[in-house]
Amino acid sequence: MHFTQEEAGSIRELLDRVIYSRTKKEAKPLVDQLNFKAARLAGGDIDPYLVGKLREAINHAYEAAGRVSHKEDQRMFCDQSWHVFMRVLDEN
């Protein structure tokens, strides 16, 4: 499976929508979409380390969803995992 910039943009947009969801319930269908995309990548030729970084980003985005006191920390962790995912992906 070849991962395109369009797919990367779609995933990043979903991550942002999860982070800024008003509630975790509102974020759940978006997280399900992201997990489906991660599972598809895991079944392809993407390095498992990269899929792990994407799953980390998804988990941090979900932790940031809703009204939580640690939203900015979780958003930052999501961004860090995402940047590692994209950087390593670009190197391969």
Buried (B, 14 or more C-beta within 10 A) or exposed (E): EEBEEEBBEBBBEBBBBBBBBEEBEBBBEBBEBBBEBBEBBBEEEBEEEBBBBBBBBBBBBBBBBBEEEEBEEBBEBBBBBBEBBBEEBEEE
